[in-house]
Amino acid sequence: MTPPVAAARHETVTPYEWARAMRAAIGGTLVSIDDDVHGSAAQVPGCAAKVIAYFETGRRTTTCPGKPAQQTL
């Protein structure tokens, strides 16, 4: 069972295209997170649960909610 690759669609630290290339190289599923926060999969409860469910049940997901944007004044 190939683990999922999780990537934020709009982040610049690790561009989304790199995650697509990694998924193409190793197979499995790309979990796309709709935000720009590096590592947000672990910070968004709904997303973390989906990724963990893959390891527990083999159930795959392809999208996760993003981390809410921080508002600046």
C-alpha positions as CSV (number, residue, x, y, z in Angstrom):
1,M,0.0,0.0,0.0
2,T,1.6,3.3,-1.1
3,P,1.0,6.1,1.3
4,P,-0.8,9.3,0.1
5,V,1.1,12.4,-0.8
6,A,-0.4,15.5,0.7
7,A,0.1,18.9,-0.8
8,A,-1.2,22.5,-0.4
9,R,-2.3,23.8,-3.8
10,H,-1.1,27.4,-3.3
11,E,2.0,27.1,-1.1
12,T,5.5,28.2,-2.2
13,V,7.7,26.2,0.2
14,T,7.0,23.0,-1.7
15,P,5.2,23.8,-4.9
16,Y,2.2,21.7,-5.8
17,E,3.9,20.5,-9.0
18,W,6.6,18.8,-6.9
19,A,3.9,16.8,-5.1
20,R,2.3,15.8,-8.5
21,A,5.7,14.7,-9.7
22,M,6.3,12.6,-6.5
23,R,2.9,11.0,-6.8
24,A,3.7,10.1,-10.4
25,A,7.0,8.6,-9.3
26,I,5.8,6.5,-6.4
27,G,2.1,5.9,-7.3
28,G,-0.7,6.2,-4.7
29,T,-3.0,9.1,-4.2
30,L,-2.4,12.8,-4.1
31,V,-4.4,14.6,-1.4
32,S,-4.9,18.2,-2.5
33,I,-5.4,20.7,0.3
34,D,-6.9,24.0,-0.7
35,D,-4.7,26.5,1.1
36,D,-1.2,27.9,1.1
37,V,0.1,26.6,4.4
38,H,3.0,24.1,4.5
39,G,2.2,21.1,6.6
40,S,-1.5,22.0,7.0
41,A,-2.7,18.4,6.6
42,A,-1.8,17.9,10.2
43,Q,-3.4,21.2,11.3
44,V,-6.8,20.7,9.9
45,P,-8.8,18.1,11.8
46,G,-11.0,17.0,8.8
47,C,-7.9,16.5,6.7
48,A,-5.8,14.7,9.3
49,A,-8.7,12.3,9.9
50,K,-8.9,11.5,6.2
51,V,-5.2,10.8,5.9
52,I,-5.2,8.7,9.1
53,A,-8.2,6.7,7.8
54,Y,-6.2,5.7,4.8
55,F,-3.7,3.9,7.1
56,E,-6.4,2.4,9.1
57,T,-8.9,1.3,6.4
58,G,-7.2,1.8,3.0
59,R,-9.9,4.3,2.1
60,R,-8.5,7.0,-0.1
61,T,-9.4,10.7,-0.3
62,T,-8.2,13.2,-2.9
63,T,-9.2,16.5,-1.3
64,C,-9.1,18.1,2.1
65,P,-10.4,21.4,3.5
66,G,-7.7,24.0,3.8
67,K,-6.6,25.8,6.9
68,P,-8.5,29.1,7.3
69,A,-6.5,32.1,6.1
70,Q,-5.2,34.3,8.8
71,Q,-6.5,37.8,8.7
72,T,-4.1,40.7,8.9
73,L,-5.1,44.2,9.9
